[in-house]
Amino acid sequence: MNMVKKMIKVKSVETSTLERHPVPVLGIDYRVKIAYKNIKVAEVDVEKATIIISLPNKYKKGNNKAILDLAIDKMYEQIAKVEIERAMEKTRIMLGFAPEDYEIKKMTRVFGKCENRKITINPEVVKFDRDTIDYVVLHQYCHLKYKTHAPSFFKLVRKYEPDYGTYESKLLESL
Ligand SMILES: [Zn+2]
């Protein structure tokens, strides 16, 4: 591509840093920047410590909070698909049993649940680092053996994660 043309094209993209809380991804806080481009649907890119959300030019003048929240949710969902699949596989191998099925679904005030041998994980768990994601999955796997938080349940949890108390309080604090 012609270099001059390319530079002009880059220059014409306006970015602005958002006045909002940092967005955590896998335990790291990212800044959020918005770019307006000649595109039809929103795009999300991650670059070093910055998440760049590109919106179609027509949104330049509006208050885009709802659209940005949606873009960030979509990003969490995409990361969750990969991360939760990874944690499920790791835990299955470690424990030697598995749920019949699992689902990634947004829930309020809970990161995971286990009902009828099916595990559900909240995609927002990818705000935390991998060890914490792994703990949330392990906790739900243990519910396949013990439904309640009885001592036998925590005995099983402790066998695979002796430091479970730290994860429990970290997750509880964030709700
Ligand atoms: Zn539980």
Backbone and ligand atoms as CSV (ligand in chain L), in Angstrom:
chain,resi,resn,atom,element,x,y,z
A,1,MET,N,N,0.851,-1.216,0.000
A,1,MET,CA,C,0.000,0.000,0.000
A,1,MET,C,C,0.877,1.253,0.000
A,2,ASN,N,N,0.407,2.265,-0.686
A,2,ASN,CA,C,1.096,3.561,-0.712
A,2,ASN,C,C,1.228,4.118,0.720
A,3,MET,N,N,2.463,4.400,1.126
A,3,MET,CA,C,2.739,4.816,2.511
A,3,MET,C,C,2.023,6.100,2.913
A,4,VAL,N,N,2.036,7.088,1.999
A,4,VAL,CA,C,1.415,8.391,2.322
A,4,VAL,C,C,-0.078,8.197,2.578
A,5,LYS,N,N,-0.663,7.471,1.680
A,5,LYS,CA,C,-2.096,7.192,1.807
A,5,LYS,C,C,-2.395,6.514,3.149
A,6,LYS,N,N,-1.540,5.557,3.484
A,6,LYS,CA,C,-1.726,4.794,4.715
A,6,LYS,C,C,-1.651,5.731,5.933
A,7,MET,N,N,-0.684,6.645,5.926
A,7,MET,CA,C,-0.524,7.574,7.046
A,7,MET,C,C,-1.720,8.498,7.187
A,8,ILE,N,N,-2.211,8.979,6.066
A,8,ILE,CA,C,-3.376,9.873,6.104
A,8,ILE,C,C,-4.575,9.121,6.679
A,9,LYS,N,N,-4.702,7.892,6.228
A,9,LYS,CA,C,-5.815,7.068,6.696
A,9,LYS,C,C,-5.760,6.890,8.223
A,10,VAL,N,N,-4.572,6.624,8.737
A,10,VAL,CA,C,-4.411,6.421,10.175
A,10,VAL,C,C,-4.723,7.708,10.931
A,11,LYS,N,N,-4.226,8.818,10.382
A,11,LYS,CA,C,-4.439,10.128,11.014
A,11,LYS,C,C,-5.922,10.482,11.136
A,12,SER,N,N,-6.699,10.046,10.166
A,12,SER,CA,C,-8.110,10.446,10.154
A,12,SER,C,C,-8.942,9.712,11.207
A,13,VAL,N,N,-8.349,8.713,11.862
A,13,VAL,CA,C,-9.083,7.999,12.915
A,13,VAL,C,C,-8.967,8.790,14.215
A,14,GLU,N,N,-10.104,9.180,14.733
A,14,GLU,CA,C,-10.083,9.929,15.989
A,14,GLU,C,C,-10.196,8.951,17.152
A,15,THR,N,N,-9.375,9.120,18.158
A,15,THR,CA,C,-9.538,8.285,19.350
A,15,THR,C,C,-9.738,9.183,20.558
A,16,SER,N,N,-10.440,8.673,21.514
A,16,SER,CA,C,-10.570,9.418,22.760
A,16,SER,C,C,-10.509,8.432,23.909
A,17,THR,N,N,-9.852,8.829,24.984
A,17,THR,CA,C,-9.753,7.939,26.137
A,17,THR,C,C,-11.014,8.096,26.961
A,18,LEU,N,N,-11.529,6.973,27.368
A,18,LEU,CA,C,-12.804,6.986,28.079
A,18,LEU,C,C,-12.640,7.310,29.551
A,19,GLU,N,N,-13.570,8.098,30.047
A,19,GLU,CA,C,-13.622,8.357,31.480
A,19,GLU,C,C,-14.411,7.221,32.119
A,20,ARG,N,N,-13.773,6.103,32.303
A,20,ARG,CA,C,-14.469,5.017,32.966
A,20,ARG,C,C,-13.452,4.168,33.713
A,21,HIS,N,N,-13.959,3.310,34.562
A,21,HIS,CA,C,-13.062,2.468,35.334
A,21,HIS,C,C,-12.263,1.578,34.398
A,22,PRO,N,N,-11.059,1.213,34.792
A,22,PRO,CA,C,-10.318,0.277,33.957
A,22,PRO,C,C,-11.098,-1.029,33.800
A,23,VAL,N,N,-10.889,-1.691,32.690
A,23,VAL,CA,C,-11.594,-2.950,32.425
A,23,VAL,C,C,-10.635,-4.108,32.682
A,24,PRO,N,N,-10.925,-4.950,33.684
A,24,PRO,CA,C,-10.013,-6.060,33.963
A,24,PRO,C,C,-10.212,-7.241,33.010
A,25,VAL,N,N,-9.112,-7.793,32.527
A,25,VAL,CA,C,-9.134,-9.006,31.700
A,25,VAL,C,C,-8.026,-9.931,32.187
A,26,LEU,N,N,-8.380,-11.132,32.590
A,26,LEU,CA,C,-7.443,-12.128,33.117
A,26,LEU,C,C,-6.518,-11.535,34.194
A,27,GLY,N,N,-7.111,-10.718,35.043
A,27,GLY,CA,C,-6.384,-10.178,36.181
A,27,GLY,C,C,-5.567,-8.927,35.902
A,28,ILE,N,N,-5.643,-8.418,34.667
A,28,ILE,CA,C,-4.903,-7.197,34.328
A,28,ILE,C,C,-5.894,-6.084,33.986
A,29,ASP,N,N,-5.641,-4.880,34.533
A,29,ASP,CA,C,-6.522,-3.742,34.251
A,29,ASP,C,C,-6.138,-3.061,32.939
A,30,TYR,N,N,-7.103,-2.902,32.051
A,30,TYR,CA,C,-6.874,-2.235,30.762
A,30,TYR,C,C,-7.586,-0.889,30.724
A,31,ARG,N,N,-6.952,0.080,30.048
A,31,ARG,CA,C,-7.630,1.338,29.743
A,31,ARG,C,C,-8.519,1.084,28.540
A,32,VAL,N,N,-9.504,1.948,28.363
A,32,VAL,CA,C,-10.378,1.798,27.195
A,32,VAL,C,C,-10.310,3.056,26.343
A,33,LYS,N,N,-10.072,2.884,25.052
A,33,LYS,CA,C,-10.097,4.007,24.115
A,33,LYS,C,C,-11.151,3.748,23.056
A,34,ILE,N,N,-11.762,4.819,22.594
A,34,ILE,CA,C,-12.751,4.670,21.521
A,34,ILE,C,C,-12.197,5.278,20.250
A,35,ALA,N,N,-12.370,4.575,19.148
A,35,ALA,CA,C,-12.008,5.117,17.843
A,35,ALA,C,C,-13.258,5.121,16.976
A,36,TYR,N,N,-13.418,6.139,16.160
A,36,TYR,CA,C,-14.547,6.171,15.229
A,36,TYR,C,C,-14.019,5.924,13.832
A,37,LYS,N,N,-14.583,4.942,13.159
A,37,LYS,CA,C,-14.072,4.526,11.862
A,37,LYS,C,C,-15.223,4.318,10.884
A,38,ASN,N,N,-14.830,4.240,9.616
A,38,ASN,CA,C,-15.809,3.963,8.579
A,38,ASN,C,C,-16.088,2.453,8.529
A,39,ILE,N,N,-16.771,1.972,9.567
A,39,ILE,CA,C,-17.094,0.543,9.655
A,39,ILE,C,C,-18.584,0.407,9.938
A,40,LYS,N,N,-19.125,-0.790,9.767
A,40,LYS,CA,C,-20.573,-0.979,9.961
A,40,LYS,C,C,-20.917,-1.466,11.372
A,41,VAL,N,N,-20.070,-2.325,11.928
A,41,VAL,CA,C,-20.337,-2.817,13.288
A,41,VAL,C,C,-19.133,-2.566,14.194
A,42,ALA,N,N,-19.381,-2.516,15.493
A,42,ALA,CA,C,-18.326,-2.240,16.465
A,42,ALA,C,C,-17.238,-3.318,16.432
A,43,GLU,N,N,-15.988,-2.909,16.657
A,43,GLU,CA,C,-14.864,-3.843,16.737
A,43,GLU,C,C,-14.123,-3.608,18.046
A,44,VAL,N,N,-13.550,-4.670,18.598
A,44,VAL,CA,C,-12.749,-4.529,19.814
A,44,VAL,C,C,-11.359,-5.106,19.578
A,45,ASP,N,N,-10.325,-4.313,19.884
A,45,ASP,CA,C,-8.944,-4.790,19.770
A,45,ASP,C,C,-8.229,-4.561,21.090
A,46,VAL,N,N,-7.295,-5.434,21.399
A,46,VAL,CA,C,-6.497,-5.240,22.611
A,46,VAL,C,C,-5.057,-4.981,22.197
A,47,GLU,N,N,-4.510,-3.897,22.731
A,47,GLU,CA,C,-3.161,-3.491,22.360
A,47,GLU,C,C,-2.416,-3.109,23.625
A,48,LYS,N,N,-1.374,-3.810,23.958
A,48,LYS,CA,C,-0.625,-3.542,25.201
A,48,LYS,C,C,-1.596,-3.373,26.373
A,49,ALA,N,N,-1.626,-2.211,27.022
A,49,ALA,CA,C,-2.503,-2.064,28.184
A,49,ALA,C,C,-3.812,-1.366,27.836
A,50,THR,N,N,-4.163,-1.376,26.547
A,50,THR,CA,C,-5.343,-0.628,26.123
A,50,THR,C,C,-6.293,-1.490,25.297
A,51,ILE,N,N,-7.578,-1.362,25.616
A,51,ILE,CA,C,-8.608,-1.987,24.785
A,51,ILE,C,C,-9.144,-0.881,23.884
A,52,ILE,N,N,-9.099,-1.096,22.584
A,52,ILE,CA,C,-9.599,-0.087,21.656
A,52,ILE,C,C,-10.927,-0.570,21.081
A,53,ILE,N,N,-11.956,0.199,21.342
A,53,ILE,CA,C,-13.271,-0.146,20.795
A,53,ILE,C,C,-13.526,0.785,19.617
A,54,SER,N,N,-13.695,0.226,18.442
A,54,SER,CA,C,-13.974,1.033,17.256
A,54,SER,C,C,-15.465,1.021,16.969
A,55,LEU,N,N,-16.011,2.211,16.794
A,55,LEU,CA,C,-17.444,2.338,16.505
A,55,LEU,C,C,-17.627,2.981,15.143
A,56,PRO,N,N,-18.741,2.678,14.465
A,56,PRO,CA,C,-19.024,3.363,13.201
A,56,PRO,C,C,-19.118,4.882,13.412
A,57,ASN,N,N,-18.691,5.628,12.414
A,57,ASN,CA,C,-18.674,7.100,12.503
A,57,ASN,C,C,-19.992,7.711,12.982
A,58,LYS,N,N,-21.108,7.070,12.637
A,58,LYS,CA,C,-22.417,7.648,12.983
A,58,LYS,C,C,-22.633,7.792,14.499
A,59,TYR,N,N,-21.805,7.116,15.289
A,59,TYR,CA,C,-21.964,7.201,16.747
A,59,TYR,C,C,-21.147,8.335,17.372
A,60,LYS,N,N,-20.425,9.080,16.524
A,60,LYS,CA,C,-19.466,10.065,17.032
A,60,LYS,C,C,-20.072,11.034,18.044
A,61,LYS,N,N,-21.298,11.478,17.815
A,61,LYS,CA,C,-21.847,12.523,18.677
A,61,LYS,C,C,-22.668,12.012,19.861
A,62,GLY,N,N,-23.023,10.760,19.856
A,62,GLY,CA,C,-23.940,10.274,20.890
A,62,GLY,C,C,-23.274,9.895,22.189
A,63,ASN,N,N,-24.084,9.589,23.177
A,63,ASN,CA,C,-23.585,9.009,24.407
A,63,ASN,C,C,-23.592,7.497,24.197
A,64,ASN,N,N,-22.405,6.913,24.130
A,64,ASN,CA,C,-22.310,5.525,23.695
A,64,ASN,C,C,-22.103,4.534,24.829
A,65,LYS,N,N,-22.453,4.929,26.039
A,65,LYS,CA,C,-22.180,4.068,27.182
A,65,LYS,C,C,-22.762,2.657,26.997
A,66,ALA,N,N,-24.019,2.600,26.559
A,66,ALA,CA,C,-24.675,1.297,26.409
A,66,ALA,C,C,-23.973,0.443,25.351
A,67,ILE,N,N,-23.569,1.072,24.254
A,67,ILE,CA,C,-22.884,0.342,23.172
A,67,ILE,C,C,-21.531,-0.163,23.652
A,68,LEU,N,N,-20.827,0.676,24.409
A,68,LEU,CA,C,-19.504,0.276,24.921
A,68,LEU,C,C,-19.616,-0.860,25.925
A,69,ASP,N,N,-20.627,-0.770,26.802
A,69,ASP,CA,C,-20.843,-1.856,27.765
A,69,ASP,C,C,-21.093,-3.169,27.028
A,70,LEU,N,N,-21.873,-3.075,25.959
A,70,LEU,CA,C,-22.195,-4.252,25.149
A,70,LEU,C,C,-20.944,-4.824,24.488
A,71,ALA,N,N,-20.091,-3.931,23.964
A,71,ALA,CA,C,-18.853,-4.364,23.302
A,71,ALA,C,C,-17.944,-5.065,24.311
A,72,ILE,N,N,-17.870,-4.537,25.528
A,72,ILE,CA,C,-17.021,-5.143,26.559
A,72,ILE,C,C,-17.593,-6.498,26.988
A,73,ASP,N,N,-18.923,-6.582,27.111
A,73,ASP,CA,C,-19.566,-7.871,27.420
A,73,ASP,C,C,-19.248,-8.907,26.351
A,74,LYS,N,N,-19.329,-8.498,25.091
A,74,LYS,CA,C,-19.032,-9.408,23.970
A,74,LYS,C,C,-17.592,-9.895,24.051
A,75,MET,N,N,-16.696,-8.962,24.408
A,75,MET,CA,C,-15.284,-9.318,24.536
A,75,MET,C,C,-15.108,-10.368,25.654
A,76,TYR,N,N,-15.752,-10.126,26.805
A,76,TYR,CA,C,-15.674,-11.100,27.907
A,76,TYR,C,C,-16.192,-12.460,27.453
A,77,GLU,N,N,-17.299,-12.465,26.707
A,77,GLU,CA,C,-17.883,-13.732,26.236
A,77,GLU,C,C,-16.910,-14.501,25.352
A,78,GLN,N,N,-16.238,-13.771,24.461
A,78,GLN,CA,C,-15.298,-14.425,23.542
A,78,GLN,C,C,-14.107,-15.002,24.286
A,79,ILE,N,N,-13.588,-14.250,25.248
A,79,ILE,CA,C,-12.455,-14.738,26.032
A,79,ILE,C,C,-12.906,-15.924,26.888
A,80,ALA,N,N,-14.135,-15.822,27.427
A,80,ALA,CA,C,-14.666,-16.882,28.288
A,80,ALA,C,C,-14.771,-18.215,27.541
A,81,LYS,N,N,-15.188,-18.178,26.282
A,81,LYS,CA,C,-15.311,-19.411,25.490
A,81,LYS,C,C,-14.001,-20.189,25.500
A,82,VAL,N,N,-12.901,-19.477,25.309
A,82,VAL,CA,C,-11.579,-20.099,25.243
A,82,VAL,C,C,-11.101,-20.503,26.642
A,83,GLU,N,N,-11.206,-19.580,27.596
A,83,GLU,CA,C,-10.654,-19.798,28.935
A,83,GLU,C,C,-11.410,-20.867,29.714
A,84,ILE,N,N,-12.726,-20.882,29.580
A,84,ILE,CA,C,-13.518,-21.840,30.358
A,84,ILE,C,C,-13.367,-23.236,29.754
A,85,GLU,N,N,-13.294,-23.305,28.449
A,85,GLU,CA,C,-13.014,-24.593,27.785
A,85,GLU,C,C,-11.676,-25.162,28.289
A,86,ARG,N,N,-10.670,-24.278,28.377
A,86,ARG,CA,C,-9.346,-24.677,28.855
A,86,ARG,C,C,-9.420,-25.183,30.299
A,87,ALA,N,N,-10.111,-24.431,31.158
A,87,ALA,CA,C,-10.208,-24.798,32.577
A,87,ALA,C,C,-11.024,-26.079,32.765
A,88,MET,N,N,-12.065,-26.257,31.971
A,88,MET,CA,C,-12.906,-27.463,32.038
A,88,MET,C,C,-12.076,-28.706,31.723
A,89,GLU,N,N,-11.276,-28.603,30.679
A,89,GLU,CA,C,-10.442,-29.727,30.226
A,89,GLU,C,C,-9.387,-30.064,31.290
A,90,LYS,N,N,-8.744,-29.016,31.789
A,90,LYS,CA,C,-7.712,-29.187,32.811
A,90,LYS,C,C,-8.291,-29.875,34.062
A,91,THR,N,N,-9.470,-29.428,34.481
A,91,THR,CA,C,-10.093,-29.957,35.696
A,91,THR,C,C,-10.589,-31.388,35.477
A,92,ARG,N,N,-11.111,-31.662,34.289
A,92,ARG,CA,C,-11.582,-33.015,33.951
A,92,ARG,C,C,-10.432,-34.023,34.081
A,93,ILE,N,N,-9.279,-33.644,33.562
A,93,ILE,CA,C,-8.112,-34.529,33.611
A,93,ILE,C,C,-7.648,-34.712,35.056
A,94,MET,N,N,-7.656,-33.613,35.820
A,94,MET,CA,C,-7.183,-33.628,37.199
A,94,MET,C,C,-8.084,-34.488,38.099
A,95,LEU,N,N,-9.408,-34.365,37.937
A,95,LEU,CA,C,-10.347,-35.046,38.829
A,95,LEU,C,C,-10.797,-36.413,38.304
A,96,GLY,N,N,-10.708,-36.607,37.010
A,96,GLY,CA,C,-11.109,-37.890,36.435
A,96,GLY,C,C,-12.604,-38.063,36.255
A,97,PHE,N,N,-13.371,-36.978,36.376
A,97,PHE,CA,C,-14.800,-37.017,36.034
A,97,PHE,C,C,-15.191,-35.664,35.448
A,98,ALA,N,N,-16.384,-35.616,34.881
A,98,ALA,CA,C,-16.788,-34.386,34.183
A,98,ALA,C,C,-18.292,-34.193,34.244
A,99,PRO,N,N,-18.757,-32.964,34.065
A,99,PRO,CA,C,-20.217,-32.748,34.010
A,99,PRO,C,C,-20.761,-33.285,32.688
A,100,GLU,N,N,-22.070,-33.521,32.642
A,100,GLU,CA,C,-22.672,-33.953,31.384
A,100,GLU,C,C,-22.572,-32.847,30.347
A,101,ASP,N,N,-22.654,-31.633,30.832
A,101,ASP,CA,C,-22.624,-30.501,29.910
A,101,ASP,C,C,-22.217,-29.258,30.694
A,102,TYR,N,N,-21.769,-28.239,29.988
A,102,TYR,CA,C,-21.572,-26.962,30.659
A,102,TYR,C,C,-22.005,-25.829,29.743
A,103,GLU,N,N,-22.278,-24.697,30.394
A,103,GLU,CA,C,-22.804,-23.553,29.663
A,103,GLU,C,C,-22.135,-22.290,30.210
A,104,ILE,N,N,-21.912,-21.325,29.347
A,104,ILE,CA,C,-21.381,-20.036,29.786
A,104,ILE,C,C,-22.534,-19.055,29.692
A,105,LYS,N,N,-22.937,-18.510,30.836
A,105,LYS,CA,C,-24.116,-17.641,30.847
A,105,LYS,C,C,-23.969,-16.559,31.898
A,106,LYS,N,N,-24.306,-15.328,31.520
A,106,LYS,CA,C,-24.222,-14.215,32.460
A,106,LYS,C,C,-25.229,-14.431,33.591
A,107,MET,N,N,-24.746,-14.282,34.834
A,107,MET,CA,C,-25.618,-14.428,36.001
A,107,MET,C,C,-25.309,-13.282,36.955
A,108,THR,N,N,-26.257,-12.964,37.819
A,108,THR,CA,C,-25.988,-11.894,38.770
A,108,THR,C,C,-25.585,-12.475,40.120
A,109,ARG,N,N,-24.564,-11.873,40.693
A,109,ARG,CA,C,-24.072,-12.204,42.032
A,109,ARG,C,C,-23.611,-13.645,42.218
A,110,VAL,N,N,-23.254,-14.309,41.126
A,110,VAL,CA,C,-22.720,-15.670,41.242
A,110,VAL,C,C,-21.815,-15.948,40.035
A,111,PHE,N,N,-20.696,-16.637,40.282
A,111,PHE,CA,C,-19.751,-16.913,39.189
A,111,PHE,C,C,-19.952,-18.303,38.588
A,112,GLY,N,N,-20.622,-19.176,39.335
A,112,GLY,CA,C,-20.850,-20.503,38.786
A,112,GLY,C,C,-21.969,-21.203,39.516
A,113,LYS,N,N,-22.571,-22.191,38.864
A,113,LYS,CA,C,-23.547,-23.047,39.546
A,113,LYS,C,C,-23.526,-24.437,38.934
A,114,CYS,N,N,-24.053,-25.388,39.707
A,114,CYS,CA,C,-24.078,-26.774,39.253
A,114,CYS,C,C,-25.458,-27.340,39.573
A,115,GLU,N,N,-26.196,-27.669,38.530
A,115,GLU,CA,C,-27.550,-28.210,38.706
A,115,GLU,C,C,-27.756,-29.358,37.735
A,116,ASN,N,N,-28.312,-30.458,38.236
A,116,ASN,CA,C,-28.592,-31.633,37.385
A,116,ASN,C,C,-27.374,-32.060,36.559
A,117,ARG,N,N,-26.253,-32.124,37.209
A,117,ARG,CA,C,-24.979,-32.541,36.573
A,117,ARG,C,C,-24.533,-31.622,35.443
A,118,LYS,N,N,-25.082,-30.420,35.443
A,118,LYS,CA,C,-24.674,-29.445,34.431
A,118,LYS,C,C,-24.063,-28.220,35.127
A,119,ILE,N,N,-22.905,-27.787,34.626
A,119,ILE,CA,C,-22.209,-26.651,35.218
A,119,ILE,C,C,-22.461,-25.391,34.384
A,120,THR,N,N,-22.755,-24.286,35.057
A,120,THR,CA,C,-22.904,-23.002,34.380
A,120,THR,C,C,-21.866,-22.038,34.939
A,121,ILE,N,N,-21.141,-21.371,34.064
A,121,ILE,CA,C,-20.103,-20.429,34.498
A,121,ILE,C,C,-20.417,-19.043,33.935
A,122,ASN,N,N,-20.292,-18.026,34.805
A,122,ASN,CA,C,-20.499,-16.634,34.410
A,122,ASN,C,C,-19.277,-16.143,33.604
A,123,PRO,N,N,-19.494,-15.622,32.387
A,123,PRO,CA,C,-18.340,-15.188,31.571
A,123,PRO,C,C,-17.498,-14.102,32.253
A,124,GLU,N,N,-18.105,-13.388,33.226
A,124,GLU,CA,C,-17.367,-12.308,33.896
A,124,GLU,C,C,-16.217,-12.828,34.761
A,125,VAL,N,N,-16.148,-14.149,34.904
A,125,VAL,CA,C,-15.055,-14.746,35.663
A,125,VAL,C,C,-13.704,-14.463,34.977
A,126,VAL,N,N,-13.732,-14.137,33.673
A,126,VAL,CA,C,-12.469,-13.847,32.964
A,126,VAL,C,C,-11.897,-12.477,33.329
A,127,LYS,N,N,-12.578,-11.751,34.217
A,127,LYS,CA,C,-11.966,-10.531,34.775
A,127,LYS,C,C,-10.776,-10.931,35.661
A,128,PHE,N,N,-10.854,-12.144,36.227
A,128,PHE,CA,C,-9.818,-12.621,37.149
A,128,PHE,C,C,-8.714,-13.387,36.423
A,129,ASP,N,N,-7.621,-13.597,37.132
A,129,ASP,CA,C,-6.506,-14.350,36.545
A,129,ASP,C,C,-6.874,-15.833,36.366
A,130,ARG,N,N,-6.035,-16.536,35.617
A,130,ARG,CA,C,-6.328,-17.937,35.256
A,130,ARG,C,C,-6.492,-18.837,36.477
A,131,ASP,N,N,-5.678,-18.621,37.525
A,131,ASP,CA,C,-5.783,-19.479,38.709
A,131,ASP,C,C,-7.173,-19.361,39.336
A,132,THR,N,N,-7.715,-18.141,39.313
A,132,THR,CA,C,-9.044,-17.919,39.900
A,132,THR,C,C,-10.127,-18.547,39.021
A,133,ILE,N,N,-9.972,-18.425,37.704
A,133,ILE,CA,C,-10.916,-19.075,36.771
A,133,ILE,C,C,-10.899,-20.585,37.034
A,134,ASP,N,N,-9.703,-21.136,37.151
A,134,ASP,CA,C,-9.561,-22.570,37.417
A,134,ASP,C,C,-10.250,-22.949,38.729
A,135,TYR,N,N,-10.137,-22.061,39.741
A,135,TYR,CA,C,-10.768,-22.363,41.026
A,135,TYR,C,C,-12.295,-22.399,40.904
A,136,VAL,N,N,-12.860,-21.438,40.175
A,136,VAL,CA,C,-14.325,-21.392,39.997
A,136,VAL,C,C,-14.812,-22.686,39.337
A,137,VAL,N,N,-14.065,-23.156,38.354
A,137,VAL,CA,C,-14.435,-24.395,37.646
A,137,VAL,C,C,-14.271,-25.607,38.584
A,138,LEU,N,N,-13.163,-25.640,39.319
A,138,LEU,CA,C,-12.938,-26.731,40.276
A,138,LEU,C,C,-14.070,-26.806,41.303
A,139,HIS,N,N,-14.449,-25.644,41.844
A,139,HIS,CA,C,-15.524,-25.567,42.843
A,139,HIS,C,C,-16.808,-26.215,42.289
A,140,GLN,N,N,-17.146,-25.882,41.059
A,140,GLN,CA,C,-18.378,-26.434,40.470
A,140,GLN,C,C,-18.240,-27.931,40.178
A,141,TYR,N,N,-17.077,-28.359,39.755
A,141,TYR,CA,C,-16.840,-29.803,39.553
A,141,TYR,C,C,-17.082,-30.568,40.857
A,142,CYS,N,N,-16.609,-30.002,41.971
A,142,CYS,CA,C,-16.765,-30.672,43.265
A,142,CYS,C,C,-18.242,-30.780,43.660
A,143,HIS,N,N,-19.061,-29.822,43.140
A,143,HIS,CA,C,-20.504,-29.914,43.391
A,143,HIS,C,C,-21.147,-31.079,42.641
A,144,LEU,N,N,-20.450,-31.648,41.670
A,144,LEU,CA,C,-20.974,-32.845,41.002
A,144,LEU,C,C,-20.990,-34.018,41.983
A,145,LYS,N,N,-20.072,-33.964,42.976
A,145,LYS,CA,C,-19.989,-35.030,43.992
A,145,LYS,C,C,-20.796,-34.672,45.240
A,146,TYR,N,N,-20.751,-33.407,45.637
A,146,TYR,CA,C,-21.443,-32.944,46.852
A,146,TYR,C,C,-22.236,-31.683,46.528
A,147,LYS,N,N,-23.539,-31.754,46.707
A,147,LYS,CA,C,-24.402,-30.618,46.332
A,147,LYS,C,C,-24.211,-29.395,47.227
A,148,THR,N,N,-24.047,-29.634,48.527
A,148,THR,CA,C,-23.970,-28.502,49.445
A,148,THR,C,C,-22.516,-28.227,49.868
A,149,HIS,N,N,-22.336,-27.126,50.607
A,149,HIS,CA,C,-21.010,-26.763,51.106
A,149,HIS,C,C,-20.711,-27.473,52.435
A,150,ALA,N,N,-20.999,-28.745,52.496
A,150,ALA,CA,C,-20.730,-29.556,53.684
A,150,ALA,C,C,-19.219,-29.770,53.816
A,151,PRO,N,N,-18.739,-30.164,55.012
A,151,PRO,CA,C,-17.288,-30.393,55.178
A,151,PRO,C,C,-16.704,-31.360,54.142
A,152,SER,N,N,-17.476,-32.363,53.739
A,152,SER,CA,C,-16.974,-33.321,52.739
A,152,SER,C,C,-16.717,-32.632,51.390
A,153,PHE,N,N,-17.547,-31.629,51.083
A,153,PHE,CA,C,-17.351,-30.856,49.855
A,153,PHE,C,C,-15.997,-30.139,49.910
A,154,PHE,N,N,-15.765,-29.413,51.007
A,154,PHE,CA,C,-14.512,-28.653,51.103
A,154,PHE,C,C,-13.283,-29.545,51.263
A,155,LYS,N,N,-13.496,-30.755,51.754
A,155,LYS,CA,C,-12.388,-31.700,51.837
A,155,LYS,C,C,-11.899,-32.044,50.426
A,156,LEU,N,N,-12.863,-32.236,49.534
A,156,LEU,CA,C,-12.529,-32.539,48.138
A,156,LEU,C,C,-11.887,-31.324,47.450
A,157,VAL,N,N,-12.462,-30.147,47.694
A,157,VAL,CA,C,-11.905,-28.912,47.118
A,157,VAL,C,C,-10.452,-28.745,47.573
A,158,ARG,N,N,-10.232,-28.918,48.882
A,158,ARG,CA,C,-8.909,-28.705,49.482
A,158,ARG,C,C,-7.863,-29.654,48.902
A,159,LYS,N,N,-8.302,-30.847,48.551
A,159,LYS,CA,C,-7.391,-31.841,47.982
A,159,LYS,C,C,-6.743,-31.300,46.697
A,160,TYR,N,N,-7.519,-30.560,45.924
A,160,TYR,CA,C,-7.005,-30.067,44.634
A,160,TYR,C,C,-6.570,-28.606,44.692
A,161,GLU,N,N,-7.072,-27.853,45.667
A,161,GLU,CA,C,-6.669,-26.451,45.838
A,161,GLU,C,C,-6.610,-26.117,47.326
A,162,PRO,N,N,-5.436,-26.398,47.948
A,162,PRO,CA,C,-5.319,-26.152,49.398
A,162,PRO,C,C,-5.571,-24.690,49.764
A,163,ASP,N,N,-5.327,-23.782,48.845
A,163,ASP,CA,C,-5.468,-22.347,49.108
A,163,ASP,C,C,-6.871,-21.838,48.746
A,164,TYR,N,N,-7.870,-22.718,48.771
A,164,TYR,CA,C,-9.209,-22.336,48.289
A,164,TYR,C,C,-9.810,-21.140,49.019
A,165,GLY,N,N,-9.437,-20.969,50.295
A,165,GLY,CA,C,-9.993,-19.864,51.094
A,165,GLY,C,C,-9.684,-18.501,50.490
A,166,THR,N,N,-8.463,-18.360,49.977
A,166,THR,CA,C,-8.044,-17.096,49.351
A,166,THR,C,C,-8.922,-16.792,48.136
A,167,TYR,N,N,-9.165,-17.810,47.324
A,167,TYR,CA,C,-9.997,-17.611,46.134
A,167,TYR,C,C,-11.439,-17.316,46.516
A,168,GLU,N,N,-11.947,-18.051,47.515
A,168,GLU,CA,C,-13.323,-17.828,47.955
A,168,GLU,C,C,-13.525,-16.380,48.409
A,169,SER,N,N,-12.585,-15.846,49.213
A,169,SER,CA,C,-12.792,-14.479,49.704
A,169,SER,C,C,-12.602,-13.451,48.587
A,170,LYS,N,N,-11.650,-13.717,47.679
A,170,LYS,CA,C,-11.446,-12.786,46.556
A,170,LYS,C,C,-12.714,-12.686,45.685
A,171,LEU,N,N,-13.315,-13.821,45.414
A,171,LEU,CA,C,-14.516,-13.849,44.564
A,171,LEU,C,C,-15.703,-13.212,45.291
A,172,LEU,N,N,-15.828,-13.519,46.570
A,172,LEU,CA,C,-16.929,-12.988,47.367
A,172,LEU,C,C,-16.872,-11.460,47.457
A,173,GLU,N,N,-15.657,-10.958,47.652
A,173,GLU,CA,C,-15.428,-9.508,47.748
A,173,GLU,C,C,-15.901,-8.759,46.512
A,174,SER,N,N,-15.740,-9.405,45.350
A,174,SER,CA,C,-16.010,-8.713,44.095
A,174,SER,C,C,-17.501,-8.691,43.739
A,175,LEU,N,N,-18.305,-9.471,44.475
A,175,LEU,CA,C,-19.742,-9.528,44.145
A,175,LEU,C,C,-20.515,-8.376,44.775
L,1,ZN,ZN,ZN,-20.547,-23.825,45.857
